[in-house]
Amino acid sequence: MDTQFVKPKSTMFNNMSYFFRFPRNTDPGRLQKAVNAAIRNHPALSMRIYFNESGELVQEYTPGIVPPVEYEYMSDVDIINLSDELVRPFDIFNSPLLRVRLFKSPKYAYLFFDVHHLSMDGASLGIVMASIMRAYKGEELPRDYYFAYLANEEKLRDSLEYQEDKEYFAKFYGGYDWLSCPEPDEAGGKALEAGWHQEKLPFDEEDMAEAEERLHASRSVIAIAAAIKSLHEFSGKNDIMTNWIFNNRLGSYAANSVGMMIKNLPVGIHMGQVGSQEELIAEVKRQVTEGIAHSSYDYFADSVSQMVSDPMEVNYQMNINADELGELSPFTLPLANRYSAPGARLELEFLENDDNSGCFESEFEWASNIFSRERILRFHNLYMKNFVKIVLG
């Protein structure tokens, strides 16, 4: 949350924004009821944040903070023209962190969905959309156990396990001068704005599955290894660290829970001690496994200064294309965003089948007041080269 204060009037952490137009045979009444039922079923979507009397930040479930969604009636042209103004910053305190609107023209029904990252993570999107689909078909919605997760997290912070996990990270990663991001080449004086670049990776799901079997490593481990290798080659430094995003959804509570569950975990490699690609991948795999085992403690939460020392992030994203609404065959309309800002110095997103083509995409977002586009694209090209070489062998 502190990160948002770097540029509070921005969409830095608008998690995902979608604008759907549904076919003419969609029942608008059923769709409206389904959207409202899905919102009610997931408490994290009705959270508010405020300071209590002790000056502590509190996140509280507030039923009714998101009012029932009603249709707004207008022409198709007027609805489509709204796409330039629908996405806008959230008021963080004492306000809903979810924005949902339904529109109805003489021909079509439309749904706009936008949520702040404090309310939910990327894996939650599919759960929300699946809830809308289930409710539309008249099915009972599974129970959301996000509160049980939060209660367990609070209990963990006062536990011996939490202290042991904190000591594990300090012992393994402390005392080294890690390089965790390319060196900046901008003075940092201009306004904080997001640079963005995306490319398709020249391999498909079959290639990726073969690489996982050959290397005995997950695709997330492969993406992390490619990033580590690239930063080593780009900088000439040997002690390389990155932050990877653990979805933290291994427990049974997670199957239908919407909320912010991810953990930021480190991988730090002494490249001077790595003799081969196989050794690099094996060590990344080991650290990923150990990181998950000690993930009651969020390593980077207390150890970085945002936009100053925060590490590059490697984030493998899957199931973020709202396919769960597929039975309704919605058409996705483009959305403009005039308020974007980077959430970190450098984010490396590895996107799975985002356009249902069977291919993968590599997406970079960076703070353009810190890195020039030319420098980041040189790093991205090296990352792409290493990633492809690992996957295709």
Beta strands, then each sheet from edge to edge (+ up, - down):
strand 1: 14-22
strand 2: 47-51
strand 3: 57-61
strand 4: 71-73
strand 5: 98-104
strand 6: 109-116
strand 7: 194-204
strand 8: 239-246
strand 9: 263-270
strand 10: 313-317
strand 11: 331-332
strand 12: 346-352
strand 13: 359-367
sheet 1: 4+ 5+ 6- 1+ 11-
sheet 2: 2+ 3-
sheet 3: 7+ 13- 12+ 10+ 8+ 9-
end
